[in-house]
Amino acid sequence: MLLAGVGVWCAPPAAAGTDGVSCQQYNSHGICVVEASSDGAPADPSTLPVAAAPASDRDEAVEPSCTVALAAATAIPCQTADGWWVQTMQCYAQEAAEQPPKDAAVWGGRTDGAVYLCSYYTDGRSFPGTNGFSFWSATPPAGPAAVDPAVLAEQALDTLTIPAPTTGRYPAGLLQNGQSFTVVNAYTWFWTDPASFQPLTARADAGGMWSQVVVTPTALSFTPGDGADGVSCSGPGVVWQPTDGVWSPSPAGCHYRYPHSSIHQPDRQITATYGIQWSVAWTSSTGLSGTLPQLTTSSNATFAVAEAQAVVTG
C-alpha cells in the first residue's frame, strides 16, 4: 500500500532504498524525509551566533560644565532661582523684574537692552564685600550651551539593551546526521519569544532637562536564506503546537514555504535570518518630540531543507 503525507508510518531504523536515498521518520506525524547520498560526509550542523544590532554613532549630550573659582574650581548647578550661570562673570544672571528708571546710573545713558542682576554663588556662605550687583546689557548674557533634546534622546537610547529575536521554528526535527531540518513545501513557522517583542523605555537628563525614548517592536521578519525575499508579520509569531498539524499555515502569518531542498547548498544547509524591527519615538521636558531612525536586531539559524517522500508499507 502506498501512503503519503501526515500519518505515514516509517519504522525505525530508516531503510535504504534502491535509488540511493534513505527514509527517516520525523516525529509522531509520520513525515518521512529523504536524505540523498553524496560523496563525502556532510559537515556537522552549526548555529551561527546571535547577531547583535550594530552600535550606531551617537552625538554626546554632554552636561553643561559650570564652575566657580573658589579656593579651587568647583562644579555648580548651571541654573538656579537666581538665574543662569555666566561663566565669564562668575555669577548667576537674570533680567531684573523691576527695571530701574532710564536716568539711573546703571543705564549709562542708554535706552536699549535691559538691566540684569548678577548674583554670586555662595554655597550658603557670604562672599566678601557683596552678594551681587546690577549691570546693563544689550542682550541677555551668554549662559551654558543648550542641550539638544534629540541628542539627549539618542543618549537615552544608548542605555537600552534591545533584544535580538529567538529563532523558534517548525518543522524543526533532526536528521540522522544531527542536522536540524525543515521540509520542502511545508509551512515553516517562525516565531520569537514574546518577551523579546515588548516596548522599552529609557530617559536621560542633562542641563536641567530630560528626554525619554520609547522603542516599540513593529514587525518580525524572516529571510529564508535560499535567495528569496524575506517575509514578515506584525507580531512575535505563534508557537507551533501538535494540534496545529504539519501542513497548516501559521495563524499569525509568520511562515515561509521552501520550494526546494538545500542539498546543493554549502554543507547541504541554509542560513535564515530572523529580525525584529523597532520604531523609536522621543519626548522631552521642553515640549519638543520626534523620532529616531528605525532599528533592527537580528539572529541567524542554520538548518537543512529536506524532501518529503511517500513510504510503501505492508
ROFI-330480 format. One record per residue (C-alpha): residue number from 1; x, z, y; residue in three letters. Coordinates in steps of 0.2 Angstrom, whole numbers, plus 2048, in hexadecimal, padded with zeros to 3 digits. Each point is the difference from the previous one (the first is absolute). Example, Ala and Ser with C-alpha at 12.3 -4.5 7.8 and 13.67 -1.06 7.14 Angstrom:
<i: 1, x: 83E, z: 827, y: 7EA, aa: ALA>;
<i: 2, x: 806, z: 7FD, y: 811, aa: SER>;
END
This chain:
<i: 1, x: 800, z: 800, y: 800, aa: MET>;
<i: 2, x: 807, z: 7FB, y: 811, aa: LEU>;
<i: 3, x: 7FD, z: 80E, y: 80E, aa: LEU>;
<i: 4, x: 806, z: 800, y: 812, aa: ALA>;
<i: 5, x: 7FF, z: 80B, y: 810, aa: GLY>;
<i: 6, x: 7FA, z: 812, y: 800, aa: VAL>;
<i: 7, x: 7FD, z: 809, y: 7F0, aa: GLY>;
<i: 8, x: 80D, z: 7F6, y: 7F6, aa: VAL>;
<i: 9, x: 809, z: 80A, y: 7F3, aa: TRP>;
<i: 10, x: 812, z: 7FD, y: 7FE, aa: CYS>;
<i: 11, x: 808, z: 80B, y: 7F3, aa: ALA>;
<i: 12, x: 811, z: 808, y: 804, aa: PRO>;
<i: 13, x: 80D, z: 7FC, y: 7FD, aa: PRO>;
<i: 14, x: 7FF, z: 7EF, y: 809, aa: ALA>;
<i: 15, x: 801, z: 7F1, y: 7F4, aa: ALA>;
<i: 16, x: 80B, z: 7F1, y: 803, aa: ALA>;
<i: 17, x: 7F8, z: 7EF, y: 800, aa: GLY>;
<i: 18, x: 806, z: 7F0, y: 7FA, aa: THR>;
<i: 19, x: 802, z: 7F9, y: 812, aa: ASP>;
<i: 20, x: 80D, z: 80C, y: 805, aa: GLY>;
<i: 21, x: 7F5, z: 80D, y: 809, aa: VAL>;
<i: 22, x: 7FB, z: 811, y: 7FC, aa: SER>;
<i: 23, x: 7F0, z: 809, y: 803, aa: CYS>;
<i: 24, x: 7FF, z: 811, y: 807, aa: GLN>;
<i: 25, x: 7F0, z: 80A, y: 803, aa: GLN>;
<i: 26, x: 7FD, z: 808, y: 811, aa: TYR>;
<i: 27, x: 7F6, z: 810, y: 800, aa: ASN>;
<i: 28, x: 7EF, z: 804, y: 7F8, aa: SER>;
<i: 29, x: 7F8, z: 7F0, y: 808, aa: HIS>;
<i: 30, x: 80A, z: 7F6, y: 7F4, aa: GLY>;
<i: 31, x: 808, z: 7F4, y: 80B, aa: ILE>;
<i: 32, x: 80E, z: 7F6, y: 7F7, aa: CYS>;
<i: 33, x: 80E, z: 7FA, y: 80A, aa: VAL>;
<i: 34, x: 80C, z: 7F2, y: 7FC, aa: VAL>;
<i: 35, x: 813, z: 803, y: 801, aa: GLU>;
<i: 36, x: 809, z: 7F0, y: 7FE, aa: ALA>;
<i: 37, x: 811, z: 800, y: 7F8, aa: SER>;
<i: 38, x: 80F, z: 7F9, y: 809, aa: SER>;
<i: 39, x: 813, z: 800, y: 7FF, aa: ASP>;
<i: 40, x: 807, z: 811, y: 806, aa: GLY>;
<i: 41, x: 7F8, z: 811, y: 801, aa: ALA>;
<i: 42, x: 7F6, z: 803, y: 80F, aa: PRO>;
<i: 43, x: 807, z: 80C, y: 80D, aa: ALA>;
<i: 44, x: 7FA, z: 812, y: 800, aa: ASP>;
<i: 45, x: 7F1, z: 803, y: 80C, aa: PRO>;
<i: 46, x: 804, z: 806, y: 811, aa: SER>;
<i: 47, x: 7F6, z: 807, y: 80F, aa: THR>;
<i: 48, x: 807, z: 7FC, y: 811, aa: LEU>;
<i: 49, x: 801, z: 810, y: 80B, aa: PRO>;
<i: 50, x: 7F3, z: 803, y: 80D, aa: VAL>;
<i: 51, x: 804, z: 7F6, y: 810, aa: ALA>;
<i: 52, x: 7FE, z: 80B, y: 80F, aa: ALA>;
<i: 53, x: 7FA, z: 7F8, y: 810, aa: ALA>;
<i: 54, x: 80F, z: 7FB, y: 80B, aa: PRO>;
<i: 55, x: 803, z: 80C, y: 80E, aa: ALA>;
<i: 56, x: 7FC, z: 7F7, y: 810, aa: SER>;
<i: 57, x: 80B, z: 803, y: 810, aa: ASP>;
<i: 58, x: 7F8, z: 80C, y: 80C, aa: ARG>;
<i: 59, x: 803, z: 803, y: 812, aa: ASP>;
<i: 60, x: 803, z: 812, y: 802, aa: GLU>;
<i: 61, x: 7F4, z: 80A, y: 80B, aa: ALA>;
<i: 62, x: 80D, z: 80C, y: 806, aa: VAL>;
<i: 63, x: 7FA, z: 811, y: 808, aa: GLU>;
<i: 64, x: 805, z: 7FF, y: 813, aa: PRO>;
<i: 65, x: 80F, z: 80A, y: 803, aa: SER>;
<i: 66, x: 7FF, z: 80C, y: 80F, aa: CYS>;
<i: 67, x: 80D, z: 80D, y: 803, aa: THR>;
<i: 68, x: 803, z: 80D, y: 80E, aa: VAL>;
<i: 69, x: 812, z: 805, y: 806, aa: ALA>;
<i: 70, x: 801, z: 812, y: 7FD, aa: LEU>;
<i: 71, x: 80F, z: 809, y: 7F9, aa: ALA>;
<i: 72, x: 7FF, z: 7F1, y: 7F4, aa: ALA>;
<i: 73, x: 7F5, z: 7F1, y: 7FE, aa: ALA>;
<i: 74, x: 7F0, z: 807, y: 7F9, aa: THR>;
<i: 75, x: 7F2, z: 7F5, y: 7F9, aa: ALA>;
<i: 76, x: 7EF, z: 803, y: 808, aa: ILE>;
<i: 77, x: 7EE, z: 7F9, y: 800, aa: PRO>;
<i: 78, x: 7FE, z: 7F0, y: 809, aa: CYS>;
<i: 79, x: 7EF, z: 804, y: 806, aa: GLN>;
<i: 80, x: 7F9, z: 811, y: 806, aa: THR>;
<i: 81, x: 7F2, z: 806, y: 80C, aa: ALA>;
<i: 82, x: 80D, z: 7FE, y: 80E, aa: ASP>;
<i: 83, x: 801, z: 7ED, y: 7FD, aa: GLY>;
<i: 84, x: 80C, z: 7F5, y: 7F7, aa: TRP>;
<i: 85, x: 813, z: 802, y: 7FF, aa: TRP>;
<i: 86, x: 80B, z: 7F6, y: 80C, aa: VAL>;
<i: 87, x: 811, z: 801, y: 7F8, aa: GLN>;
<i: 88, x: 809, z: 7FA, y: 810, aa: THR>;
<i: 89, x: 7F8, z: 80E, y: 80B, aa: MET>;
<i: 90, x: 800, z: 80D, y: 7F2, aa: GLN>;
<i: 91, x: 7EE, z: 806, y: 803, aa: CYS>;
<i: 92, x: 7EE, z: 7FD, y: 7FB, aa: TYR>;
<i: 93, x: 7F7, z: 7F4, y: 80D, aa: ALA>;
<i: 94, x: 7EE, z: 7FD, y: 804, aa: GLN>;
<i: 95, x: 7F7, z: 7FA, y: 80F, aa: GLU>;
<i: 96, x: 7FA, z: 80E, y: 80B, aa: ALA>;
<i: 97, x: 7ED, z: 803, y: 7FE, aa: ALA>;
<i: 98, x: 7FF, z: 803, y: 813, aa: GLU>;
<i: 99, x: 80B, z: 7F4, y: 80A, aa: GLN>;
<i: 100, x: 807, z: 808, y: 810, aa: PRO>;
<i: 101, x: 7FC, z: 7F9, y: 811, aa: PRO>;
<i: 102, x: 809, z: 7EF, y: 804, aa: LYS>;
<i: 103, x: 809, z: 809, y: 80E, aa: ASP>;
<i: 104, x: 808, z: 80C, y: 7F4, aa: ALA>;
<i: 105, x: 813, z: 800, y: 7FF, aa: ALA>;
<i: 106, x: 7FF, z: 7FB, y: 7EE, aa: VAL>;
<i: 107, x: 7F9, z: 7EF, y: 804, aa: TRP>;
<i: 108, x: 80F, z: 7FB, y: 80B, aa: GLY>;
<i: 109, x: 7F5, z: 7F6, y: 80B, aa: GLY>;
<i: 110, x: 7FA, z: 7F5, y: 7F1, aa: ARG>;
<i: 111, x: 7ED, z: 7FC, y: 7FC, aa: THR>;
<i: 112, x: 802, z: 7F8, y: 7EF, aa: ASP>;
<i: 113, x: 804, z: 808, y: 7EF, aa: GLY>;
<i: 114, x: 7FB, z: 812, y: 7FD, aa: ALA>;
<i: 115, x: 807, z: 812, y: 800, aa: VAL>;
<i: 116, x: 805, z: 807, y: 7EF, aa: TYR>;
<i: 117, x: 804, z: 812, y: 7FA, aa: LEU>;
<i: 118, x: 810, z: 803, y: 7F7, aa: CYS>;
<i: 119, x: 800, z: 80F, y: 7F4, aa: SER>;
<i: 120, x: 80F, z: 806, y: 7F8, aa: TYR>;
<i: 121, x: 801, z: 804, y: 7ED, aa: TYR>;
<i: 122, x: 802, z: 813, y: 7FF, aa: THR>;
<i: 123, x: 7FC, z: 805, y: 7EE, aa: ASP>;
<i: 124, x: 7F8, z: 810, y: 807, aa: GLY>;
<i: 125, x: 80F, z: 804, y: 80B, aa: ARG>;
<i: 126, x: 802, z: 7FD, y: 813, aa: SER>;
<i: 127, x: 80C, z: 7F3, y: 806, aa: PHE>;
<i: 128, x: 80B, z: 806, y: 80E, aa: PRO>;
<i: 129, x: 7FA, z: 7FC, y: 811, aa: GLY>;
<i: 130, x: 7EF, z: 7F7, y: 7FD, aa: THR>;
<i: 131, x: 7F4, z: 7FB, y: 7F2, aa: ASN>;
<i: 132, x: 7FD, z: 7EE, y: 807, aa: GLY>;
<i: 133, x: 7FE, z: 7F6, y: 810, aa: PHE>;
<i: 134, x: 7F5, z: 7F2, y: 807, aa: SER>;
<i: 135, x: 807, z: 7EE, y: 803, aa: PHE>;
<i: 136, x: 7F9, z: 7EF, y: 805, aa: TRP>;
<i: 137, x: 801, z: 7F0, y: 7F5, aa: SER>;
<i: 138, x: 7F9, z: 7EF, y: 802, aa: ALA>;
<i: 139, x: 7FD, z: 7FF, y: 7ED, aa: THR>;
<i: 140, x: 7FE, z: 80D, y: 7F3, aa: PRO>;
<i: 141, x: 811, z: 806, y: 7FA, aa: PRO>;
<i: 142, x: 806, z: 7F9, y: 7EF, aa: ALA>;
<i: 143, x: 7FC, z: 80B, y: 7F1, aa: GLY>;
<i: 144, x: 805, z: 7FE, y: 7EE, aa: PRO>;
<i: 145, x: 7FD, z: 7EF, y: 7F8, aa: ALA>;
<i: 146, x: 7EF, z: 7FE, y: 7F9, aa: ALA>;
<i: 147, x: 7FD, z: 7FF, y: 7EE, aa: VAL>;
<i: 148, x: 7F8, z: 7F0, y: 7F9, aa: ASP>;
<i: 149, x: 7F1, z: 806, y: 7F5, aa: PRO>;
<i: 150, x: 802, z: 7F1, y: 7F5, aa: ALA>;
<i: 151, x: 813, z: 804, y: 7FD, aa: VAL>;
<i: 152, x: 7FB, z: 812, y: 7FC, aa: LEU>;
<i: 153, x: 7F3, z: 7FA, y: 7F4, aa: ALA>;
<i: 154, x: 80E, z: 7F6, y: 7F7, aa: GLU>;
<i: 155, x: 809, z: 810, y: 7FF, aa: GLN>;
<i: 156, x: 7F1, z: 809, y: 7F8, aa: ALA>;
<i: 157, x: 7FF, z: 7F2, y: 7F4, aa: LEU>;
<i: 158, x: 812, z: 802, y: 7FA, aa: ASP>;
<i: 159, x: 7FC, z: 812, y: 7FB, aa: THR>;
<i: 160, x: 7F4, z: 7FA, y: 7F3, aa: LEU>;
<i: 161, x: 804, z: 7FC, y: 7EE, aa: THR>;
<i: 162, x: 7F4, z: 7F2, y: 7FC, aa: ILE>;
<i: 163, x: 7FE, z: 7FE, y: 7ED, aa: PRO>;
<i: 164, x: 803, z: 7F1, y: 7F6, aa: ALA>;
<i: 165, x: 7F3, z: 7FB, y: 7F3, aa: PRO>;
<i: 166, x: 800, z: 805, y: 7EE, aa: THR>;
<i: 167, x: 7FF, z: 7F1, y: 7F4, aa: THR>;
<i: 168, x: 7F0, z: 803, y: 7F5, aa: GLY>;
<i: 169, x: 7FC, z: 7F1, y: 7F5, aa: ARG>;
<i: 170, x: 7F5, z: 7FB, y: 7F2, aa: TYR>;
<i: 171, x: 803, z: 7F8, y: 7F3, aa: PRO>;
<i: 172, x: 810, z: 80A, y: 7FF, aa: ALA>;
<i: 173, x: 805, z: 801, y: 7ED, aa: GLY>;
<i: 174, x: 812, z: 7FF, y: 7F9, aa: LEU>;
<i: 175, x: 806, z: 7F2, y: 7F5, aa: LEU>;
<i: 176, x: 80B, z: 803, y: 7F1, aa: GLN>;
<i: 177, x: 80F, z: 7FE, y: 80A, aa: ASN>;
<i: 178, x: 7FB, z: 80E, y: 80C, aa: GLY>;
<i: 179, x: 7FB, z: 7F4, y: 80E, aa: GLN>;
<i: 180, x: 7F0, z: 805, y: 80A, aa: SER>;
<i: 181, x: 7F4, z: 7F1, y: 800, aa: PHE>;
<i: 182, x: 7F0, z: 7F9, y: 807, aa: THR>;
<i: 183, x: 7F6, z: 7F2, y: 7F8, aa: VAL>;
<i: 184, x: 7FD, z: 7EE, y: 805, aa: VAL>;
<i: 185, x: 7EF, z: 7FC, y: 808, aa: ASN>;
<i: 186, x: 7FB, z: 813, y: 7FF, aa: ALA>;
<i: 187, x: 7FB, z: 808, y: 810, aa: TYR>;
<i: 188, x: 810, z: 80A, y: 804, aa: THR>;
<i: 189, x: 7FA, z: 80F, y: 80A, aa: TRP>;
<i: 190, x: 80B, z: 808, y: 80C, aa: PHE>;
<i: 191, x: 7FE, z: 810, y: 80A, aa: TRP>;
<i: 192, x: 80A, z: 80E, y: 809, aa: THR>;
<i: 193, x: 7FE, z: 813, y: 7FF, aa: ASP>;
<i: 194, x: 7F2, z: 804, y: 80D, aa: PRO>;
<i: 195, x: 80B, z: 80E, y: 807, aa: ALA>;
<i: 196, x: 80C, z: 7F2, y: 806, aa: SER>;
<i: 197, x: 7F2, z: 7F7, y: 809, aa: PHE>;
<i: 198, x: 7FB, z: 80E, y: 80D, aa: GLN>;
<i: 199, x: 801, z: 800, y: 813, aa: PRO>;
<i: 200, x: 80F, z: 809, y: 808, aa: LEU>;
<i: 201, x: 802, z: 808, y: 811, aa: THR>;
<i: 202, x: 80F, z: 806, y: 80A, aa: ALA>;
<i: 203, x: 803, z: 806, y: 812, aa: ARG>;
<i: 204, x: 810, z: 800, y: 80B, aa: ALA>;
<i: 205, x: 802, z: 80A, y: 810, aa: ASP>;
<i: 206, x: 80C, z: 7FC, y: 80F, aa: ALA>;
<i: 207, x: 800, z: 802, y: 812, aa: GLY>;
<i: 208, x: 7F0, z: 80B, y: 801, aa: GLY>;
<i: 209, x: 7F6, z: 7F3, y: 7F7, aa: MET>;
<i: 210, x: 7FC, z: 7FB, y: 7EE, aa: TRP>;
<i: 211, x: 7FC, z: 7F0, y: 7F6, aa: SER>;
<i: 212, x: 7F7, z: 800, y: 7EF, aa: GLN>;
<i: 213, x: 800, z: 7F3, y: 7F3, aa: VAL>;
<i: 214, x: 7F4, z: 7FC, y: 7F2, aa: VAL>;
<i: 215, x: 806, z: 7F5, y: 7F2, aa: VAL>;
<i: 216, x: 7F1, z: 7F9, y: 7F5, aa: THR>;
<i: 217, x: 801, z: 7F6, y: 7F0, aa: PRO>;
<i: 218, x: 7F7, z: 7F0, y: 802, aa: THR>;
<i: 219, x: 803, z: 7F7, y: 7F0, aa: ALA>;
<i: 220, x: 809, z: 800, y: 7EF, aa: LEU>;
<i: 221, x: 809, z: 7EF, y: 7FC, aa: SER>;
<i: 222, x: 807, z: 7F9, y: 7EF, aa: PHE>;
<i: 223, x: 80C, z: 7F2, y: 800, aa: THR>;
<i: 224, x: 800, z: 7FB, y: 7EE, aa: PRO>;
<i: 225, x: 812, z: 7FA, y: 7FE, aa: GLY>;
<i: 226, x: 7FC, z: 7EF, y: 7F8, aa: ASP>;
<i: 227, x: 801, z: 7F6, y: 810, aa: GLY>;
<i: 228, x: 7EE, z: 801, y: 805, aa: ALA>;
<i: 229, x: 7F9, z: 808, y: 810, aa: ASP>;
<i: 230, x: 7FD, z: 812, y: 800, aa: GLY>;
<i: 231, x: 7EE, z: 808, y: 800, aa: VAL>;
<i: 232, x: 7FA, z: 80F, y: 808, aa: SER>;
<i: 233, x: 7F1, z: 80C, y: 801, aa: CYS>;
<i: 234, x: 7FA, z: 80C, y: 80D, aa: SER>;
<i: 235, x: 803, z: 811, y: 7F7, aa: GLY>;
<i: 236, x: 80C, z: 808, y: 7F3, aa: PRO>;
<i: 237, x: 7F8, z: 7F7, y: 7F1, aa: GLY>;
<i: 238, x: 7F7, z: 807, y: 7F1, aa: VAL>;
<i: 239, x: 808, z: 807, y: 7F1, aa: VAL>;
<i: 240, x: 7FC, z: 7F7, y: 7F0, aa: TRP>;
<i: 241, x: 7F6, z: 80A, y: 7F3, aa: GLN>;
<i: 242, x: 7FD, z: 7FB, y: 7EE, aa: PRO>;
<i: 243, x: 7ED, z: 7FE, y: 803, aa: THR>;
<i: 244, x: 804, z: 7F2, y: 80D, aa: ASP>;
<i: 245, x: 805, z: 7F4, y: 7F2, aa: GLY>;
<i: 246, x: 80F, z: 7F5, y: 7FF, aa: VAL>;
<i: 247, x: 7FA, z: 7F0, y: 808, aa: TRP>;
<i: 248, x: 7F6, z: 808, y: 80F, aa: SER>;
<i: 249, x: 805, z: 7FD, y: 812, aa: PRO>;
<i: 250, x: 804, z: 810, y: 80B, aa: SER>;
<i: 251, x: 7F1, z: 805, y: 809, aa: PRO>;
<i: 252, x: 80B, z: 803, y: 80F, aa: ALA>;
<i: 253, x: 806, z: 7EE, y: 800, aa: GLY>;
<i: 254, x: 812, z: 806, y: 7FC, aa: CYS>;
<i: 255, x: 805, z: 7F4, y: 7F2, aa: HIS>;
<i: 256, x: 80A, z: 7F0, y: 7FD, aa: TYR>;
<i: 257, x: 7FF, z: 7F4, y: 7F1, aa: ARG>;
<i: 258, x: 811, z: 7F9, y: 7FA, aa: TYR>;
<i: 259, x: 7FD, z: 7EE, y: 7FA, aa: PRO>;
<i: 260, x: 810, z: 7FF, y: 7F6, aa: HIS>;
<i: 261, x: 80C, z: 80B, y: 7F6, aa: SER>;
<i: 262, x: 810, z: 806, y: 807, aa: SER>;
<i: 263, x: 80A, z: 7F9, y: 7F1, aa: ILE>;
<i: 264, x: 80A, z: 7F5, y: 80B, aa: HIS>;
<i: 265, x: 804, z: 80D, y: 80D, aa: GLN>;
<i: 266, x: 810, z: 809, y: 801, aa: PRO>;
<i: 267, x: 800, z: 80D, y: 7F2, aa: ASP>;
<i: 268, x: 7EF, z: 7F9, y: 7FC, aa: ARG>;
<i: 269, x: 7F8, z: 80C, y: 80D, aa: GLN>;
<i: 270, x: 7FA, z: 7FF, y: 812, aa: ILE>;
<i: 271, x: 802, z: 80C, y: 80E, aa: THR>;
<i: 272, x: 7F0, z: 804, y: 80A, aa: ALA>;
<i: 273, x: 800, z: 808, y: 811, aa: THR>;
<i: 274, x: 7F2, z: 80D, y: 805, aa: TYR>;
<i: 275, x: 7FE, z: 803, y: 813, aa: GLY>;
<i: 276, x: 7F6, z: 80B, y: 80B, aa: ILE>;
<i: 277, x: 7FD, z: 7FA, y: 812, aa: GLN>;
<i: 278, x: 7FE, z: 80D, y: 80D, aa: TRP>;
<i: 279, x: 7F9, z: 7FE, y: 812, aa: SER>;
<i: 280, x: 808, z: 80C, y: 80D, aa: VAL>;
<i: 281, x: 7F6, z: 806, y: 80F, aa: ALA>;
<i: 282, x: 805, z: 80C, y: 80E, aa: TRP>;
<i: 283, x: 7F9, z: 80B, y: 80D, aa: THR>;
<i: 284, x: 808, z: 80B, y: 80D, aa: SER>;
<i: 285, x: 7FD, z: 80E, y: 80C, aa: SER>;
<i: 286, x: 802, z: 7F4, y: 80F, aa: THR>;
<i: 287, x: 7F0, z: 7F7, y: 7FA, aa: GLY>;
<i: 288, x: 809, z: 7F0, y: 7FB, aa: LEU>;
<i: 289, x: 7FE, z: 7FA, y: 7EE, aa: SER>;
<i: 290, x: 805, z: 7F1, y: 7F6, aa: GLY>;
<i: 291, x: 807, z: 7F9, y: 7EF, aa: THR>;
<i: 292, x: 810, z: 7FE, y: 7F8, aa: LEU>;
<i: 293, x: 805, z: 7F2, y: 7F4, aa: PRO>;
<i: 294, x: 7F8, z: 801, y: 7EF, aa: GLN>;
<i: 295, x: 80B, z: 807, y: 7F2, aa: LEU>;
<i: 296, x: 801, z: 7FC, y: 7EE, aa: THR>;
<i: 297, x: 807, z: 80B, y: 7F2, aa: THR>;
<i: 298, x: 804, z: 7F8, y: 7EF, aa: SER>;
<i: 299, x: 805, z: 803, y: 7EE, aa: SER>;
<i: 300, x: 805, z: 7F4, y: 7F2, aa: ASN>;
<i: 301, x: 7FA, z: 800, y: 7EE, aa: ALA>;
<i: 302, x: 808, z: 7F5, y: 7F2, aa: THR>;
<i: 303, x: 7F7, z: 7FB, y: 7F1, aa: PHE>;
<i: 304, x: 7FC, z: 7F1, y: 7F4, aa: ALA>;
<i: 305, x: 7F1, z: 7F5, y: 800, aa: VAL>;
<i: 306, x: 7FB, z: 7FD, y: 7EE, aa: ALA>;
<i: 307, x: 7F5, z: 7F3, y: 7F7, aa: GLU>;
<i: 308, x: 7F0, z: 806, y: 7F7, aa: ALA>;
<i: 309, x: 7FE, z: 7F8, y: 7EF, aa: GLN>;
<i: 310, x: 7F2, z: 7FF, y: 7F3, aa: ALA>;
<i: 311, x: 803, z: 809, y: 7F0, aa: VAL>;
<i: 312, x: 7FA, z: 7FB, y: 7EF, aa: VAL>;
<i: 313, x: 7FB, z: 80E, y: 7F4, aa: THR>;
<i: 314, x: 7F8, z: 802, y: 7EF, aa: GLY>;
END
